[in-house]
Amino acid sequence: MSTEQQSASNPEQLRRVVIDPVTRVEGHGKVTLLLDEDNHVKQARLHIVEFRGFERFIQGRPYWELPLLVQRLCGICPVSHHLAAGKAIDQLVGVDQLTPSADKLRRLLHFGQVLQSHALHFYYLASPDLLFGFDSAMSKRNILGLLEDYPDLALQGIKLRKFGQEVIRMVTGKRIHGSGAIPGGMNKSLTVEERDYLLKDVDDAINWSQAGVKLASDIHLADAAFNNTFASIESGFMSLVGSGGELELYHGGLRGTDRAGNSVFDHFDYRHYHDIIHEEVKPWTYMKFPFFVPLGMDDGWYRVGPLARINLCDVITTPAAEQARFAFKNQAGHEAGAAVQSSLAFHWARMIEILHCAESIKTLLHDPDLLGNDLVVTGEKQLEGIGVIEAPRGTLFHHYEINEDDIVVKANLIVSTTSNNQAMNESVRQVAARYLDGQQLTEGLLNYIEVAIRAYDPCLSCATHALGKMPLQVELLDADGQLLHRLVKNSQGEVRE
Amino acid sequence: MKTNSISIDGQQITFREGQTIIQAALEAGIYIPYLCYHPDFEAHGSCKVCTVRVNGSHCSACTTFASDGQVVDNHCEDLNSSRRAITQMLFVEGNHLCPSCEKSGDCELQALGYYLKLFGSHFPHLFPHREVDATHPHILLDRDRCIFCELCVRASREVDQKNVFAISGRGIDSELVVNSPSGTLLDSGLDVNDKAAHVCPVGAILIKNQAFQVPIGQRKYDKNRIDDADLIEVKHDHIDS
């Protein structure tokens, strides 16, 4: 902490610097590689060296603050945390079933959220890699480069994201960090004006989404051999599904498969999630490693997110997205019915979900329940609540216990990216083994690792979403753990040794 | 000749005998920022946010009686700068986490911050450790947000006749205490209909199970800035009643 003068004559003009403490700032990923004597990669680790501590500091707060408090975990998909906490506190006030209006408002909100988050990731962050090449000039590999070379596409992405954000704003009052979910329901419905405002652009949003699906699939299929092997790993999957096995983002039962595609559990009541999912802690990262209990720690890791959802669902309830799902699952060279394991196929799956969201938003906007005023249900207070939702990045668990005075005494959050922790590590290792093995490290090679990590759209933090400026440190160690070579890329995108 | 008038920032207004400067100003639709003042209670003069310059001297507008011919400076940069610093100190001396506070949008401290263009806390946060008292079935006491205006103390003493609240300790160690055998609200006799349960200008004393029911856009200070005439008129009507 420094105070520049003891008694300055113009204190408000002066800069006050407070370092209290220097934190492990969110969003820093570190990759370490272990090599044998022949420079073959023997171990690759993605370290998450940030620590947020939400599970601890929400203890002692009244439960009704949770949806507003925990949404501050993130600025990209706060609505997911808002709604997962909202579902948990519904249980705390003894409510199992919302009114149709409240349920549909939450679903509308969530569709808007998934749409804008996916649009942000695909158009702003991932597409520059896909369109310009993984090791293209760094100055080009960003949204500005995209605007220069593909202006129509870039503008579509920007407008699509804006539409999703406007859906969020109409429901919660703000594009980011609004208020909506309250115990047992929602705090407002849509006015006719708000609904009509969204209806005005919804057909465009569907068209842009369809173009996005085509772009993602065209890119993938243009070099299917590469795209199906890059960072590709064999894993199990998990997601919510609806009662009929349909793609479900807001509420449903858990479906899990092993890496061979066999069912581990299906339509599982998520309130008993602890019977099927445990988390392993490793000393070198703050992120835990969840696994399916029946398969054990070594074999029970799995993937979540768009790829898991599109793989696991039997059908999508909106027609254009269902058509896209069918094309995805029946792509040339792919065994019919098998899960798509390609990590880069996350992008294609993500765009199918965008289309589903846009179609679903249109359907909901024509539903009169959105204008209804029956918004809250009450019940008998309970001391434990578990809310689960399919966030843009995958299945998200919020689990709270409160005391008789309404104060949170225990919290457990399994955030989507955590479920992909082992898979991201595996993908990094695969890329490292294939492209970095014995090589002199370059910025282009660094980006290969980023591309693998980025496919998962991880929320290591918001910095991951910083236009190819993901702070990364890659270290080459020999078999004795001695540092051979290190490259560091800071948050400004500058690479130094 | 006696005119019963004063000048505030060059505007002549009249006052009634026995009125303080802030009462006369609010009645005339002129906003003087304040936190511990409340028309229902005797002036407290502790927060100093309503400090004005009267004939060249600094005074609290809530405790200084209006007097014929006074020349009052209210909205000027040096006074607002001091008010801003006082408000910043209130923010850093407590734990005011507006993003998750249910009083956000209805909070006088937050609204005052916006009015004074307070864009940062300037001073280092002290992060005091203060207890939440959630023992009452209908009322929550969150000491993190207390600004020591003593409105609850005054309301409980003067209106509710209960003396539930008091300020204990000195300086930075001050805290709002509860007068009950257990020291908690549970056996304090505080009732959900008491004036003291509803008078808090910030989010320290709250009625349970009402959080976030008012959507963003419809909260008190979403619609009006704290100095807006509509809000001043509400106070004015209140004084007359």
Interface residues (C-beta under 8 A of the other chain):
Chain A: M1 P11 E12 R16 V18 D20 G60 R61 P62 W64 E65 P67 L68 L69 R72 T172 G173 K174 H177 G178 S179 G180 I182 P183 N187 K188 D405 D406 I407
Chain B: S81 R84 P99 S100 C101 E102 H122 F123 P124 V132 A134 T135 L140 K208 N209 A211 F212 Q213 V214 P215 I216 G217 Q218
